[in-house]
Amino acid sequence: MNCIDAVEGMAKTVLNKFLDVSTECRQDLSEYILTVKTLIDGVALFVKNNPEVCETPELVRDELYEFAKSQWLGRLEKIVDPDQQVGANPDLEYQAYCYDYIYTHGNYPR
């Protein structure tokens, strides 16, 4: 395993743990995304400051962002609200839009 694999692997493990805690504690999406963004920015800064690990911190940032988003959408898809009709799925396209918007702007779209 090379250094960047270790960095990404550790970050993905922490992101999964954040998702578990966020789900368990029913954390607001904007709070969860702020935590995710903080971790991703920290990893990207580490990689940028240590070019021997990886010369492209943007790729690491993009990889971790897509990973965190897909994990969150996957978890959302599994959540079943007993008040919803059987077979009703959350609007994942809209949820993905909200995730992107909150990640970029820090709050819900208006």
N, CA, C and O atoms as CSV, one atom per row, in Angstrom:
chain,resi,resn,atom,element,x,y,z
A,1,MET,N,N,0.856,-1.172,0.000
A,1,MET,CA,C,0.000,0.000,0.000
A,1,MET,C,C,0.902,1.236,0.000
A,1,MET,O,O,1.841,1.347,0.789
A,2,ASN,N,N,0.588,2.152,-0.906
A,2,ASN,CA,C,1.375,3.389,-0.910
A,2,ASN,C,C,0.728,4.425,0.001
A,2,ASN,O,O,-0.356,4.202,0.539
A,3,CYS,N,N,1.395,5.547,0.165
A,3,CYS,CA,C,0.954,6.567,1.135
A,3,CYS,C,C,-0.425,7.117,0.826
A,3,CYS,O,O,-1.241,7.274,1.734
A,4,ILE,N,N,-0.703,7.412,-0.434
A,4,ILE,CA,C,-1.994,8.023,-0.764
A,4,ILE,C,C,-3.136,7.047,-0.501
A,4,ILE,O,O,-4.219,7.460,-0.089
A,5,ASP,N,N,-2.906,5.767,-0.732
A,5,ASP,CA,C,-3.935,4.769,-0.423
A,5,ASP,C,C,-4.227,4.749,1.075
A,5,ASP,O,O,-5.380,4.620,1.487
A,6,ALA,N,N,-3.189,4.878,1.880
A,6,ALA,CA,C,-3.374,4.903,3.333
A,6,ALA,C,C,-4.141,6.150,3.761
A,6,ALA,O,O,-5.035,6.074,4.603
A,7,VAL,N,N,-3.792,7.294,3.182
A,7,VAL,CA,C,-4.477,8.546,3.514
A,7,VAL,C,C,-5.947,8.453,3.124
A,7,VAL,O,O,-6.823,8.763,3.931
A,8,GLU,N,N,-6.223,8.029,1.894
A,8,GLU,CA,C,-7.612,7.901,1.432
A,8,GLU,C,C,-8.378,6.863,2.237
A,8,GLU,O,O,-9.539,7.079,2.584
A,9,GLY,N,N,-7.743,5.746,2.535
A,9,GLY,CA,C,-8.400,4.696,3.305
A,9,GLY,C,C,-8.786,5.161,4.697
A,9,GLY,O,O,-9.888,4.882,5.170
A,10,MET,N,N,-7.885,5.862,5.343
A,10,MET,CA,C,-8.163,6.396,6.674
A,10,MET,C,C,-9.301,7.418,6.600
A,10,MET,O,O,-10.216,7.393,7.423
A,11,ALA,N,N,-9.240,8.307,5.621
A,11,ALA,CA,C,-10.281,9.328,5.479
A,11,ALA,C,C,-11.643,8.683,5.211
A,11,ALA,O,O,-12.648,9.115,5.776
A,12,LYS,N,N,-11.689,7.672,4.373
A,12,LYS,CA,C,-12.952,6.995,4.071
A,12,LYS,C,C,-13.504,6.280,5.303
A,12,LYS,O,O,-14.717,6.250,5.512
A,13,THR,N,N,-12.631,5.714,6.105
A,13,THR,CA,C,-13.071,5.067,7.338
A,13,THR,C,C,-13.674,6.091,8.290
A,13,THR,O,O,-14.713,5.837,8.899
A,14,VAL,N,N,-13.033,7.237,8.420
A,14,VAL,CA,C,-13.549,8.300,9.294
A,14,VAL,C,C,-14.868,8.839,8.733
A,14,VAL,O,O,-15.802,9.094,9.493
A,15,LEU,N,N,-14.952,9.015,7.418
A,15,LEU,CA,C,-16.204,9.483,6.806
A,15,LEU,C,C,-17.346,8.507,7.080
A,15,LEU,O,O,-18.462,8.930,7.380
A,16,ASN,N,N,-17.081,7.224,6.981
A,16,ASN,CA,C,-18.111,6.227,7.300
A,16,ASN,C,C,-18.537,6.313,8.760
A,16,ASN,O,O,-19.722,6.195,9.072
A,17,LYS,N,N,-17.589,6.515,9.640
A,17,LYS,CA,C,-17.911,6.646,11.062
A,17,LYS,C,C,-18.739,7.897,11.312
A,17,LYS,O,O,-19.692,7.859,12.090
A,18,PHE,N,N,-18.389,9.018,10.658
A,18,PHE,CA,C,-19.192,10.235,10.765
A,18,PHE,C,C,-20.624,9.973,10.316
A,18,PHE,O,O,-21.571,10.446,10.944
A,19,LEU,N,N,-20.783,9.224,9.235
A,19,LEU,CA,C,-22.123,8.915,8.726
A,19,LEU,C,C,-22.897,8.069,9.734
A,19,LEU,O,O,-24.081,8.313,9.969
A,20,ASP,N,N,-22.245,7.091,10.323
A,20,ASP,CA,C,-22.901,6.255,11.337
A,20,ASP,C,C,-23.382,7.104,12.515
A,20,ASP,O,O,-24.528,6.983,12.948
A,21,VAL,N,N,-22.510,7.952,13.025
A,21,VAL,CA,C,-22.854,8.795,14.170
A,21,VAL,C,C,-23.940,9.789,13.788
A,21,VAL,O,O,-24.875,10.017,14.556
A,22,SER,N,N,-23.821,10.375,12.617
A,22,SER,CA,C,-24.815,11.340,12.144
A,22,SER,C,C,-26.194,10.705,12.044
A,22,SER,O,O,-27.191,11.310,12.438
A,23,THR,N,N,-26.251,9.503,11.525
A,23,THR,CA,C,-27.521,8.796,11.391
A,23,THR,C,C,-28.077,8.430,12.751
A,23,THR,O,O,-29.261,8.630,13.025
A,24,GLU,N,N,-27.225,7.897,13.592
A,24,GLU,CA,C,-27.644,7.473,14.929
A,24,GLU,C,C,-28.165,8.649,15.758
A,24,GLU,O,O,-29.144,8.512,16.491
A,25,CYS,N,N,-27.510,9.794,15.638
A,25,CYS,CA,C,-27.888,10.974,16.428
A,25,CYS,C,C,-28.889,11.872,15.709
A,25,CYS,O,O,-29.257,12.929,16.221
A,26,ARG,N,N,-29.327,11.458,14.534
A,26,ARG,CA,C,-30.275,12.244,13.730
A,26,ARG,C,C,-29.790,13.674,13.535
A,26,ARG,O,O,-30.525,14.643,13.720
A,27,GLN,N,N,-28.531,13.760,13.158
A,27,GLN,CA,C,-27.895,15.053,12.963
A,27,GLN,C,C,-28.454,15.735,11.718
A,27,GLN,O,O,-28.767,15.082,10.723
A,28,ASP,N,N,-28.572,17.046,11.793
A,28,ASP,CA,C,-29.024,17.834,10.658
A,28,ASP,C,C,-28.040,17.668,9.495
A,28,ASP,O,O,-26.829,17.583,9.701
A,29,LEU,N,N,-28.571,17.624,8.283
A,29,LEU,CA,C,-27.725,17.409,7.110
A,29,LEU,C,C,-26.648,18.474,6.976
A,29,LEU,O,O,-25.508,18.155,6.638
A,30,SER,N,N,-26.984,19.726,7.232
A,30,SER,CA,C,-25.984,20.786,7.080
A,30,SER,C,C,-24.839,20.611,8.083
A,30,SER,O,O,-23.686,20.891,7.755
A,31,GLU,N,N,-25.143,20.155,9.291
A,31,GLU,CA,C,-24.087,19.901,10.280
A,31,GLU,C,C,-23.208,18.735,9.837
A,31,GLU,O,O,-21.983,18.787,9.947
A,32,TYR,N,N,-23.850,17.689,9.336
A,32,TYR,CA,C,-23.101,16.527,8.861
A,32,TYR,C,C,-22.172,16.922,7.711
A,32,TYR,O,O,-21.001,16.542,7.696
A,33,ILE,N,N,-22.695,17.680,6.757
A,33,ILE,CA,C,-21.885,18.060,5.593
A,33,ILE,C,C,-20.747,18.984,6.008
A,33,ILE,O,O,-19.656,18.896,5.444
A,34,LEU,N,N,-20.967,19.854,6.966
A,34,LEU,CA,C,-19.887,20.703,7.463
A,34,LEU,C,C,-18.757,19.849,8.035
A,34,LEU,O,O,-17.582,20.143,7.817
A,35,THR,N,N,-19.107,18.808,8.754
A,35,THR,CA,C,-18.104,17.897,9.301
A,35,THR,C,C,-17.353,17.190,8.175
A,35,THR,O,O,-16.127,17.086,8.204
A,36,VAL,N,N,-18.102,16.706,7.183
A,36,VAL,CA,C,-17.499,16.031,6.033
A,36,VAL,C,C,-16.549,16.978,5.302
A,36,VAL,O,O,-15.423,16.610,4.966
A,37,LYS,N,N,-17.018,18.197,5.062
A,37,LYS,CA,C,-16.196,19.174,4.334
A,37,LYS,C,C,-14.927,19.498,5.113
A,37,LYS,O,O,-13.857,19.641,4.522
A,38,THR,N,N,-15.034,19.614,6.418
A,38,THR,CA,C,-13.875,19.901,7.251
A,38,THR,C,C,-12.830,18.795,7.121
A,38,THR,O,O,-11.639,19.070,6.974
A,39,LEU,N,N,-13.279,17.555,7.175
A,39,LEU,CA,C,-12.352,16.434,7.029
A,39,LEU,C,C,-11.719,16.422,5.641
A,39,LEU,O,O,-10.504,16.269,5.515
A,40,ILE,N,N,-12.526,16.582,4.611
A,40,ILE,CA,C,-12.005,16.552,3.244
A,40,ILE,C,C,-11.014,17.695,3.017
A,40,ILE,O,O,-9.957,17.492,2.419
A,41,ASP,N,N,-11.353,18.884,3.489
A,41,ASP,CA,C,-10.434,20.025,3.349
A,41,ASP,C,C,-9.122,19.763,4.099
A,41,ASP,O,O,-8.043,20.114,3.619
A,42,GLY,N,N,-9.228,19.151,5.266
A,42,GLY,CA,C,-8.025,18.831,6.037
A,42,GLY,C,C,-7.134,17.828,5.326
A,42,GLY,O,O,-5.913,17.983,5.302
A,43,VAL,N,N,-7.737,16.808,4.753
A,43,VAL,CA,C,-6.957,15.805,4.013
A,43,VAL,C,C,-6.320,16.449,2.784
A,43,VAL,O,O,-5.150,16.201,2.490
A,44,ALA,N,N,-7.082,17.273,2.067
A,44,ALA,CA,C,-6.547,17.934,0.874
A,44,ALA,C,C,-5.384,18.863,1.241
A,44,ALA,O,O,-4.395,18.941,0.512
A,45,LEU,N,N,-5.503,19.561,2.363
A,45,LEU,CA,C,-4.425,20.435,2.818
A,45,LEU,C,C,-3.182,19.617,3.185
A,45,LEU,O,O,-2.059,20.004,2.861
A,46,PHE,N,N,-3.392,18.494,3.857
A,46,PHE,CA,C,-2.271,17.618,4.200
A,46,PHE,C,C,-1.554,17.143,2.937
A,46,PHE,O,O,-0.326,17.167,2.864
A,47,VAL,N,N,-2.331,16.715,1.951
A,47,VAL,CA,C,-1.740,16.216,0.710
A,47,VAL,C,C,-1.013,17.350,-0.025
A,47,VAL,O,O,0.070,17.144,-0.573
A,48,LYS,N,N,-1.607,18.533,-0.032
A,48,LYS,CA,C,-0.975,19.681,-0.682
A,48,LYS,C,C,0.350,20.037,-0.010
A,48,LYS,O,O,1.329,20.355,-0.685
A,49,ASN,N,N,0.375,19.981,1.313
A,49,ASN,CA,C,1.586,20.319,2.057
A,49,ASN,C,C,2.626,19.206,2.064
A,49,ASN,O,O,3.763,19.412,2.488
A,50,ASN,N,N,2.236,18.040,1.598
A,50,ASN,CA,C,3.149,16.891,1.534
A,50,ASN,C,C,3.108,16.285,0.133
A,50,ASN,O,O,2.532,15.215,-0.064
A,51,PRO,N,N,3.714,16.963,-0.836
A,51,PRO,CA,C,3.613,16.511,-2.224
A,51,PRO,C,C,4.222,15.130,-2.474
A,51,PRO,O,O,3.942,14.504,-3.496
A,52,GLU,N,N,5.057,14.654,-1.538
A,52,GLU,CA,C,5.600,13.305,-1.709
A,52,GLU,C,C,4.518,12.241,-1.544
A,52,GLU,O,O,4.687,11.109,-1.997
A,53,VAL,N,N,3.398,12.601,-0.891
A,53,VAL,CA,C,2.277,11.672,-0.727
A,53,VAL,C,C,1.494,11.583,-2.025
A,53,VAL,O,O,1.147,10.495,-2.486
A,54,CYS,N,N,1.222,12.744,-2.606
A,54,CYS,CA,C,0.440,12.805,-3.839
A,54,CYS,C,C,0.600,14.196,-4.427
A,54,CYS,O,O,0.602,15.184,-3.692
A,55,GLU,N,N,0.731,14.281,-5.717
A,55,GLU,CA,C,0.929,15.574,-6.361
A,55,GLU,C,C,-0.377,16.235,-6.795
A,55,GLU,O,O,-0.355,17.350,-7.316
A,56,THR,N,N,-1.493,15.580,-6.594
A,56,THR,CA,C,-2.773,16.117,-7.057
A,56,THR,C,C,-3.811,16.107,-5.936
A,56,THR,O,O,-4.660,15.218,-5.892
A,57,PRO,N,N,-3.753,17.085,-5.027
A,57,PRO,CA,C,-4.720,17.130,-3.927
A,57,PRO,C,C,-6.160,17.296,-4.415
A,57,PRO,O,O,-7.095,16.888,-3.727
A,58,GLU,N,N,-6.347,17.894,-5.599
A,58,GLU,CA,C,-7.703,18.058,-6.146
A,58,GLU,C,C,-8.352,16.703,-6.395
A,58,GLU,O,O,-9.543,16.523,-6.142
A,59,LEU,N,N,-7.567,15.751,-6.890
A,59,LEU,CA,C,-8.111,14.411,-7.139
A,59,LEU,C,C,-8.516,13.726,-5.845
A,59,LEU,O,O,-9.538,13.041,-5.795
A,60,VAL,N,N,-7.724,13.907,-4.804
A,60,VAL,CA,C,-8.052,13.329,-3.495
A,60,VAL,C,C,-9.331,13.963,-2.974
A,60,VAL,O,O,-10.214,13.265,-2.477
A,61,ARG,N,N,-9.435,15.288,-3.084
A,61,ARG,CA,C,-10.629,16.012,-2.642
A,61,ARG,C,C,-11.865,15.496,-3.392
A,61,ARG,O,O,-12.894,15.209,-2.781
A,62,ASP,N,N,-11.752,15.383,-4.705
A,62,ASP,CA,C,-12.885,14.915,-5.511
A,62,ASP,C,C,-13.275,13.476,-5.156
A,62,ASP,O,O,-14.458,13.154,-5.050
A,63,GLU,N,N,-12.288,12.637,-4.977
A,63,GLU,CA,C,-12.541,11.229,-4.629
A,63,GLU,C,C,-13.269,11.118,-3.289
A,63,GLU,O,O,-14.245,10.377,-3.167
A,64,LEU,N,N,-12.796,11.849,-2.296
A,64,LEU,CA,C,-13.420,11.789,-0.975
A,64,LEU,C,C,-14.815,12.410,-0.989
A,64,LEU,O,O,-15.727,11.914,-0.328
A,65,TYR,N,N,-14.976,13.483,-1.735
A,65,TYR,CA,C,-16.292,14.123,-1.846
A,65,TYR,C,C,-17.301,13.151,-2.449
A,65,TYR,O,O,-18.388,12.966,-1.904
A,66,GLU,N,N,-16.947,12.537,-3.564
A,66,GLU,CA,C,-17.859,11.596,-4.227
A,66,GLU,C,C,-18.134,10.381,-3.344
A,66,GLU,O,O,-19.256,9.875,-3.313
A,67,PHE,N,N,-17.121,9.919,-2.633
A,67,PHE,CA,C,-17.298,8.795,-1.723
A,67,PHE,C,C,-18.303,9.139,-0.633
A,67,PHE,O,O,-19.247,8.388,-0.387
A,68,ALA,N,N,-18.092,10.288,0.025
A,68,ALA,CA,C,-18.978,10.689,1.127
A,68,ALA,C,C,-20.407,10.893,0.634
A,68,ALA,O,O,-21.360,10.479,1.293
A,69,LYS,N,N,-20.552,11.518,-0.504
A,69,LYS,CA,C,-21.883,11.768,-1.062
A,69,LYS,C,C,-22.582,10.458,-1.410
A,69,LYS,O,O,-23.759,10.286,-1.095
A,70,SER,N,N,-21.881,9.545,-2.049
A,70,SER,CA,C,-22.503,8.272,-2.438
A,70,SER,C,C,-22.854,7.430,-1.214
A,70,SER,O,O,-23.878,6.746,-1.207
A,71,GLN,N,N,-22.015,7.473,-0.180
A,71,GLN,CA,C,-22.325,6.746,1.051
A,71,GLN,C,C,-23.585,7.317,1.696
A,71,GLN,O,O,-24.455,6.569,2.142
A,72,TRP,N,N,-23.678,8.644,1.744
A,72,TRP,CA,C,-24.840,9.290,2.345
A,72,TRP,C,C,-26.114,8.978,1.546
A,72,TRP,O,O,-27.148,8.654,2.129
A,73,LEU,N,N,-26.037,9.076,0.221
A,73,LEU,CA,C,-27.217,8.769,-0.608
A,73,LEU,C,C,-27.615,7.304,-0.463
A,73,LEU,O,O,-28.802,6.979,-0.427
A,74,GLY,N,N,-26.623,6.424,-0.381
A,74,GLY,CA,C,-26.920,5.004,-0.174
A,74,GLY,C,C,-27.609,4.752,1.149
A,74,GLY,O,O,-28.537,3.945,1.221
A,75,ARG,N,N,-27.174,5.423,2.189
A,75,ARG,CA,C,-27.805,5.294,3.500
A,75,ARG,C,C,-29.214,5.854,3.460
A,75,ARG,O,O,-30.133,5.264,4.028
A,76,LEU,N,N,-29.393,6.984,2.798
A,76,LEU,CA,C,-30.703,7.614,2.680
A,76,LEU,C,C,-31.683,6.692,1.961
A,76,LEU,O,O,-32.856,6.607,2.323
A,77,GLU,N,N,-31.192,6.019,0.960
A,77,GLU,CA,C,-32.026,5.109,0.181
A,77,GLU,C,C,-32.514,3.933,1.031
A,77,GLU,O,O,-33.595,3.398,0.787
A,78,LYS,N,N,-31.729,3.535,2.017
A,78,LYS,CA,C,-32.085,2.405,2.877
A,78,LYS,C,C,-33.062,2.772,3.982
A,78,LYS,O,O,-33.756,1.909,4.519
A,79,ILE,N,N,-33.114,4.066,4.320
A,79,ILE,CA,C,-33.993,4.509,5.404
A,79,ILE,C,C,-35.444,4.406,4.942
A,79,ILE,O,O,-35.817,4.932,3.894
A,80,VAL,N,N,-36.230,3.736,5.724
A,80,VAL,CA,C,-37.640,3.557,5.397
A,80,VAL,C,C,-38.469,4.304,6.436
A,80,VAL,O,O,-38.360,4.042,7.634
A,81,ASP,N,N,-39.282,5.217,5.977
A,81,ASP,CA,C,-40.178,5.968,6.856
A,81,ASP,C,C,-41.496,5.203,6.925
A,81,ASP,O,O,-42.135,5.010,5.890
A,82,PRO,N,N,-41.926,4.759,8.108
A,82,PRO,CA,C,-43.155,3.975,8.202
A,82,PRO,C,C,-44.401,4.750,7.758
A,82,PRO,O,O,-45.417,4.141,7.423
A,83,ASP,N,N,-44.334,6.084,7.750
A,83,ASP,CA,C,-45.480,6.880,7.320
A,83,ASP,C,C,-45.579,6.989,5.803
A,83,ASP,O,O,-46.620,7.382,5.276
A,84,GLN,N,N,-44.496,6.643,5.092
A,84,GLN,CA,C,-44.528,6.693,3.638
A,84,GLN,C,C,-45.197,5.443,3.090
A,84,GLN,O,O,-45.291,4.419,3.766
A,85,GLN,N,N,-45.654,5.549,1.867
A,85,GLN,CA,C,-46.257,4.402,1.206
A,85,GLN,C,C,-45.187,3.338,0.980
A,85,GLN,O,O,-44.001,3.643,0.849
A,86,VAL,N,N,-45.627,2.102,0.936
A,86,VAL,CA,C,-44.701,1.014,0.654
A,86,VAL,C,C,-44.128,1.230,-0.740
A,86,VAL,O,O,-44.865,1.497,-1.689
A,87,GLY,N,N,-42.819,1.115,-0.854
A,87,GLY,CA,C,-42.163,1.279,-2.139
A,87,GLY,C,C,-41.817,2.719,-2.469
A,87,GLY,O,O,-41.202,2.978,-3.504
A,88,ALA,N,N,-42.192,3.655,-1.622
A,88,ALA,CA,C,-41.871,5.054,-1.889
A,88,ALA,C,C,-40.396,5.297,-1.565
A,88,ALA,O,O,-39.934,4.981,-0.469
A,89,ASN,N,N,-39.679,5.848,-2.508
A,89,ASN,CA,C,-38.265,6.142,-2.316
A,89,ASN,C,C,-38.065,7.643,-2.193
A,89,ASN,O,O,-38.806,8.419,-2.797
A,90,PRO,N,N,-37.074,8.058,-1.418
A,90,PRO,CA,C,-36.791,9.492,-1.369
A,90,PRO,C,C,-36.327,9.961,-2.754
A,90,PRO,O,O,-35.761,9.178,-3.516
A,91,ASP,N,N,-36.561,11.203,-3.071
A,91,ASP,CA,C,-36.132,11.776,-4.342
A,91,ASP,C,C,-34.617,11.955,-4.283
A,91,ASP,O,O,-34.128,12.995,-3.842
A,92,LEU,N,N,-33.885,10.953,-4.722
A,92,LEU,CA,C,-32.436,10.961,-4.594
A,92,LEU,C,C,-31.779,12.037,-5.442
A,92,LEU,O,O,-30.734,12.570,-5.069
A,93,GLU,N,N,-32.376,12.356,-6.565
A,93,GLU,CA,C,-31.808,13.414,-7.408
A,93,GLU,C,C,-31.857,14.755,-6.680
A,93,GLU,O,O,-30.885,15.511,-6.689
A,94,TYR,N,N,-32.990,15.040,-6.054
A,94,TYR,CA,C,-33.117,16.277,-5.289
A,94,TYR,C,C,-32.186,16.256,-4.073
A,94,TYR,O,O,-31.558,17.266,-3.756
A,95,GLN,N,N,-32.097,15.122,-3.402
A,95,GLN,CA,C,-31.226,15.005,-2.239
A,95,GLN,C,C,-29.761,15.209,-2.634
A,95,GLN,O,O,-28.995,15.825,-1.893
A,96,ALA,N,N,-29.379,14.695,-3.793
A,96,ALA,CA,C,-28.008,14.894,-4.284
A,96,ALA,C,C,-27.764,16.376,-4.559
A,96,ALA,O,O,-26.692,16.901,-4.257
A,97,TYR,N,N,-28.760,17.045,-5.132
A,97,TYR,CA,C,-28.662,18.489,-5.378
A,97,TYR,C,C,-28.484,19.239,-4.055
A,97,TYR,O,O,-27.630,20.119,-3.947
A,98,CYS,N,N,-29.281,18.892,-3.064
A,98,CYS,CA,C,-29.177,19.534,-1.746
A,98,CYS,C,C,-27.800,19.307,-1.145
A,98,CYS,O,O,-27.202,20.232,-0.595
A,99,TYR,N,N,-27.299,18.093,-1.246
A,99,TYR,CA,C,-25.978,17.772,-0.706
A,99,TYR,C,C,-24.924,18.666,-1.350
A,99,TYR,O,O,-24.113,19.280,-0.656
A,100,ASP,N,N,-24.939,18.738,-2.681
A,100,ASP,CA,C,-23.978,19.572,-3.405
A,100,ASP,C,C,-24.100,21.037,-2.994
A,100,ASP,O,O,-23.100,21.719,-2.770
A,101,TYR,N,N,-25.333,21.505,-2.901
A,101,TYR,CA,C,-25.579,22.907,-2.576
A,101,TYR,C,C,-25.077,23.235,-1.168
A,101,TYR,O,O,-24.398,24.241,-0.963
A,102,ILE,N,N,-25.411,22.393,-0.215
A,102,ILE,CA,C,-24.979,22.630,1.164
A,102,ILE,C,C,-23.459,22.556,1.264
A,102,ILE,O,O,-22.847,23.355,1.972
A,103,TYR,N,N,-22.850,21.615,0.569
A,103,TYR,CA,C,-21.395,21.495,0.596
A,103,TYR,C,C,-20.737,22.773,0.079
A,103,TYR,O,O,-19.728,23.225,0.620
A,104,THR,N,N,-21.312,23.343,-0.963
A,104,THR,CA,C,-20.748,24.537,-1.581
A,104,THR,C,C,-21.075,25.809,-0.809
A,104,THR,O,O,-20.208,26.662,-0.620
A,105,HIS,N,N,-22.336,25.939,-0.357
A,105,HIS,CA,C,-22.813,27.189,0.218
A,105,HIS,C,C,-22.969,27.177,1.737
A,105,HIS,O,O,-23.057,28.240,2.351
A,106,GLY,N,N,-23.005,26.010,2.346
A,106,GLY,CA,C,-23.099,25.922,3.795
A,106,GLY,C,C,-24.513,25.952,4.359
A,106,GLY,O,O,-24.690,25.866,5.574
A,107,ASN,N,N,-25.518,26.071,3.504
A,107,ASN,CA,C,-26.898,26.063,3.985
A,107,ASN,C,C,-27.818,25.466,2.914
A,107,ASN,O,O,-27.395,25.200,1.789
A,108,TYR,N,N,-29.069,25.265,3.288
A,108,TYR,CA,C,-30.039,24.665,2.377
A,108,TYR,C,C,-30.408,25.634,1.254
A,108,TYR,O,O,-30.408,26.847,1.461
A,109,PRO,N,N,-30.720,25.110,0.072
A,109,PRO,CA,C,-31.170,25.999,-1.015
A,109,PRO,C,C,-32.491,26.647,-0.666
A,109,PRO,O,O,-33.331,26.034,-0.007
A,110,ARG,N,N,-32.680,27.857,-1.092
A,110,ARG,CA,C,-33.914,28.590,-0.827
A,110,ARG,C,C,-34.648,28.861,-2.089
A,110,ARG,O,O,-35.717,29.471,-2.062
